[in-house]
């Protein structure tokens, strides 16, 4: 196959050279008598024949692709069975109308009761004459009352010493209502040493309700040394209720030098209350501007 191709190429090239030489000979002019011969021009070199390019190989044919199998047809659904129509309900029977109730017979009105006869009011019993209680019965009653009072005092003193702050606060009020030397002693101790200011304030108020001079020492101590201004204010009020010459000096000092204005004001009011009862001259109480 290749040798035949080469031979054909050589034959073609030879034919091309012959045709080109013939065309050059025709183009040359014939020399005339009067014309000078033109110099021979060297023929242009023929370009080398381009080598024949081998043709591209034909691509191999693609293999035949088997056609896709056709999907099987879907089965047709079975037809639904015919449903029998619902039977029509039987018509309701006609109901006879209710008979109208017979009219109620007229009831005769009740006869009015006869008026009651007037009853005379009962005579008031004569007041019983006052009978004086027997001496031994009154004495026994007083003993029972005192025993119950002492029992209550002991109970509230126990609450004041061992209870919670709210219980101690309530116990101070009850002891101020009951009174007595035992209550004054317990309230004086609470007014000076209880850790809660509210309890100390209630104890001072109870001492003022009792009004016993035995609690004057605790009240003066609270007025001079307590850190709470509310307690000192209550102590000034209690000193005004108890009174006495021993309260004048602490109240005068508090009225002049206490850092809280409410305490100073209460001390001044207490001095005004006890001034008529004090044996000292009144100039002591009114020697400064109120």
C-alpha positions as CSV (number, residue, x, y, z in Angstrom):
1,X,0.0,0.0,0.0
2,X,2.8,2.4,0.9
3,X,4.8,1.6,-2.3
4,X,1.8,2.4,-4.4
5,X,1.3,5.7,-2.6
6,X,5.0,6.6,-3.2
7,X,4.8,5.9,-6.9
8,X,1.7,8.0,-7.2
9,X,3.5,10.8,-5.5
10,X,6.5,10.6,-7.8
11,X,4.3,10.6,-10.9
12,X,2.4,13.6,-9.6
13,X,5.6,15.5,-8.9
14,X,7.0,14.7,-12.4
15,X,3.8,15.9,-14.0
16,X,3.9,19.1,-12.0
17,X,7.5,19.8,-13.1
18,X,6.7,19.3,-16.8
19,X,3.7,21.6,-16.6
20,X,5.6,24.3,-14.9
21,X,8.4,24.1,-17.5
22,X,5.9,24.4,-20.4
23,X,4.2,27.4,-18.8
24,X,7.6,29.2,-18.5
25,X,8.4,28.5,-22.1
26,X,5.2,30.1,-23.3
27,X,5.7,33.2,-21.2
28,X,9.1,33.9,-22.8
29,X,8.9,36.5,-25.7
30,X,10.4,35.6,-29.1
31,X,13.5,37.6,-29.9
32,X,12.9,40.2,-32.7
33,X,15.5,41.7,-35.1
34,X,15.4,45.0,-33.4
35,X,15.1,43.8,-29.9
36,X,18.1,43.1,-27.9
37,X,18.0,39.9,-26.2
38,X,17.2,40.2,-22.6
39,X,19.3,38.5,-20.2
40,X,18.1,35.1,-19.1
41,X,16.6,35.2,-15.7
42,X,17.3,32.3,-13.6
43,X,14.2,30.4,-12.8
44,X,12.9,30.6,-9.4
45,X,13.7,27.6,-7.3
46,X,10.7,25.5,-7.0
47,X,9.7,24.9,-3.4
48,X,10.3,21.5,-2.2
49,X,7.2,19.5,-2.4
50,X,5.5,19.1,1.0
51,X,5.5,15.6,2.2
52,X,2.2,13.9,2.0
53,X,0.6,13.6,5.4
54,X,-0.8,10.3,6.2
55,X,-4.5,10.4,6.6
56,X,-5.9,10.2,10.1
57,X,-7.1,6.7,11.0
58,X,-10.8,6.4,11.0
59,X,-12.1,5.9,14.6
60,X,-13.4,2.5,15.3
61,X,-17.1,2.3,15.1
62,X,-18.9,2.5,18.5
63,X,-20.4,-0.7,19.7
64,X,-24.1,-1.0,19.3
65,X,-25.8,-0.4,22.7
66,X,-28.5,-2.7,23.4
67,X,-31.8,-0.9,23.8
68,X,-33.3,-0.5,27.2
69,X,-35.9,-3.0,28.1
70,X,-39.3,-1.6,28.1
71,X,-40.8,-1.5,31.6
72,X,-43.6,-3.9,32.2
73,X,-47.0,-2.3,32.1
74,X,-48.6,-1.7,35.5
75,X,-51.3,-4.0,36.4
76,X,-54.7,-2.4,36.2
77,X,-56.3,-2.2,39.6
78,X,-59.2,-4.4,40.2
79,X,-62.5,-2.6,39.9
80,X,-64.0,-1.7,43.3
81,X,-67.0,-3.7,44.2
82,X,-70.3,-2.0,43.9
83,X,-71.6,-0.9,47.3
84,X,-75.2,-1.5,48.0
85,X,-77.1,1.7,48.7
86,X,-78.0,2.3,52.2
87,X,-81.6,1.4,53.0
88,X,-83.8,4.3,53.6
89,X,-85.0,4.6,57.2
90,X,-88.5,3.8,57.8
91,X,-90.7,6.9,58.3
92,X,-91.3,7.7,62.0
93,X,-94.8,7.0,63.2
94,X,-97.0,10.0,63.8
95,X,-97.1,10.8,67.5
96,X,-100.4,11.7,68.9
97,X,-100.4,15.2,70.5
98,X,-100.3,15.3,74.2
99,X,-103.7,15.8,75.8
100,X,-104.1,19.2,77.4
101,X,-104.1,19.0,81.2
102,X,-107.4,19.7,82.9
103,X,-107.6,23.1,84.5
104,X,-106.9,23.1,88.1
105,X,-109.9,23.6,90.4
106,X,-110.1,26.9,92.1
107,X,-108.9,26.7,95.7
108,X,-110.8,28.5,98.3
109,X,-108.7,31.1,100.1
110,X,-107.6,30.2,103.5
111,X,-109.7,31.7,106.3
112,X,-107.9,34.4,108.2
113,X,-107.0,33.3,111.7
114,X,-108.8,35.0,114.5
115,X,-106.8,37.7,116.3
116,X,-105.0,36.4,119.3
117,X,-106.3,37.7,122.6
118,X,-104.1,40.4,124.2
119,X,-101.9,38.8,126.9
120,X,-100.9,40.9,129.8
121,X,-97.1,41.3,130.2
122,X,-95.5,39.2,132.8
123,X,-94.7,41.1,136.0
124,X,-91.0,41.8,136.4
125,X,-89.5,39.9,139.3
126,X,-88.4,41.9,142.2
127,X,-84.6,42.6,142.3
128,X,-82.7,40.2,144.5
129,X,-81.2,41.8,147.5
130,X,-77.4,42.2,147.3
131,X,-75.7,39.5,149.3
132,X,-72.3,40.3,150.5
133,X,-69.8,37.5,149.6
134,X,-68.7,35.5,152.5
135,X,-65.2,36.4,153.7
136,X,-63.6,33.0,153.2
137,X,-65.1,32.7,149.6
138,X,-63.7,36.1,148.6
139,X,-60.3,35.1,150.1
140,X,-60.3,31.8,148.2
141,X,-61.2,33.6,144.9
142,X,-58.4,36.1,145.4
143,X,-55.9,33.3,146.1
144,X,-57.0,31.6,142.9
145,X,-56.6,34.8,140.9
146,X,-53.2,35.5,142.3
147,X,-52.1,31.9,141.5
148,X,-53.3,32.2,138.0
149,X,-51.5,35.6,137.7
150,X,-48.3,34.2,139.0
151,X,-48.5,31.3,136.6
152,X,-49.0,33.6,133.7
153,X,-46.1,35.8,134.9
154,X,-43.8,32.8,135.1
155,X,-44.8,31.6,131.7
156,X,-44.2,34.9,130.0
157,X,-40.9,35.3,131.8
158,X,-39.8,31.9,130.5
159,X,-40.9,33.0,127.0
160,X,-38.9,36.3,127.4
161,X,-35.8,34.4,128.3
162,X,-35.9,31.5,125.9
163,X,-38.3,32.3,123.0
164,X,-37.7,33.7,119.5
165,X,-37.6,37.5,118.9
166,X,-41.3,37.6,118.1
167,X,-42.2,35.6,121.2
168,X,-40.0,37.8,123.4
169,X,-41.6,40.9,121.9
170,X,-45.1,39.5,122.7
171,X,-44.0,38.5,126.2
172,X,-42.9,42.0,127.0
173,X,-46.4,43.3,126.3
174,X,-48.1,40.6,128.5
175,X,-45.7,41.3,131.4
176,X,-46.4,45.0,131.2
177,X,-50.1,44.2,131.5
178,X,-49.6,41.8,134.4
179,X,-47.1,43.8,136.4
180,X,-45.5,42.7,139.6
181,X,-41.9,42.7,141.0
182,X,-40.9,39.6,139.0
183,X,-42.1,41.1,135.7
184,X,-40.2,44.3,136.5
185,X,-37.0,42.4,137.1
186,X,-37.3,40.3,133.9
187,X,-38.2,43.4,131.8
188,X,-35.2,45.4,133.3
189,X,-32.9,42.6,132.3
190,X,-34.3,42.4,128.8
191,X,-34.2,46.2,128.4
192,X,-30.4,46.2,129.1
193,X,-29.1,42.9,127.6
194,X,-31.5,41.5,124.9
195,X,-29.7,41.4,121.5
196,X,-32.7,42.6,119.5
197,X,-33.4,46.3,119.6
198,X,-37.1,45.7,119.1
199,X,-37.3,43.5,122.2
200,X,-35.4,46.1,124.3
201,X,-37.8,48.8,123.0
202,X,-40.9,46.8,124.0
203,X,-39.4,46.0,127.4
204,X,-38.9,49.7,128.1
205,X,-42.4,50.4,127.0
206,X,-43.7,47.7,129.3
207,X,-41.7,49.3,132.2
208,X,-43.4,52.6,131.4
209,X,-46.8,51.0,131.6
210,X,-46.0,49.4,135.0
211,X,-44.5,52.7,136.3
212,X,-42.5,51.0,139.0
213,X,-39.4,53.0,140.2
214,X,-37.6,49.6,140.5
215,X,-37.0,49.7,136.7
216,X,-35.6,53.2,136.7
217,X,-32.0,51.9,136.7
218,X,-32.5,49.8,133.5
219,X,-34.2,52.7,131.7
220,X,-31.4,55.2,132.6
221,X,-28.9,52.6,131.4
222,X,-30.7,52.2,128.1
223,X,-30.9,56.0,127.6
224,X,-27.2,56.6,128.2
225,X,-25.6,53.5,126.6
226,X,-27.9,51.9,124.0
227,X,-26.6,52.1,120.4
228,X,-30.1,52.2,118.9
229,X,-31.7,55.6,118.6
230,X,-35.2,54.0,118.7
231,X,-34.4,52.4,122.1
232,X,-33.0,55.6,123.5
233,X,-36.1,57.5,122.3
234,X,-38.4,54.9,124.1
235,X,-36.2,55.1,127.2
236,X,-36.8,58.9,127.3
237,X,-40.6,58.4,127.0
238,X,-40.4,55.7,129.8
239,X,-38.5,58.1,132.1
240,X,-41.2,60.7,131.5
241,X,-43.8,58.1,132.6
242,X,-41.9,56.9,135.7
243,X,-40.6,60.3,136.8
244,X,-38.6,61.0,139.9
245,X,-35.6,63.2,140.7
246,X,-33.2,60.5,139.5
247,X,-34.5,60.9,136.0
248,X,-33.8,64.6,135.7
249,X,-30.1,64.4,135.2
250,X,-30.0,61.7,132.5
251,X,-32.9,63.4,130.6
252,X,-31.1,66.8,130.8
253,X,-27.9,65.3,129.4
254,X,-29.9,63.5,126.6
255,X,-31.8,66.6,125.7
256,X,-28.6,68.6,125.2
257,X,-26.0,66.1,123.9
258,X,-27.8,63.1,122.2
259,X,-26.8,62.9,118.5
260,X,-30.3,62.0,117.4
261,X,-32.8,64.9,117.2
262,X,-35.8,62.7,118.0
263,X,-34.1,61.5,121.2
264,X,-33.4,65.1,122.2
265,X,-37.0,66.1,121.5
266,X,-38.4,63.1,123.6
267,X,-36.1,64.0,126.4
268,X,-37.3,67.6,126.4
269,X,-41.0,66.4,126.5
270,X,-40.2,64.0,129.4
271,X,-38.6,66.9,131.3
272,X,-41.7,69.0,130.8
273,X,-43.9,66.2,132.1
274,X,-41.9,65.6,135.3
275,X,-41.1,69.2,136.0
276,X,-44.2,69.9,138.1
277,X,-43.5,66.7,140.1
278,X,-39.8,67.4,140.7
279,X,-38.7,69.2,143.9
280,X,-35.9,71.0,142.0
281,X,-36.5,74.5,140.7
282,X,-38.0,74.9,137.3
283,X,-35.2,77.1,136.0
284,X,-33.2,73.9,135.5
285,X,-35.6,72.6,132.9
286,X,-36.1,75.9,131.0
287,X,-32.6,77.2,131.0
288,X,-32.2,76.6,127.2
289,X,-34.2,77.3,124.1
290,X,-36.8,74.6,123.4
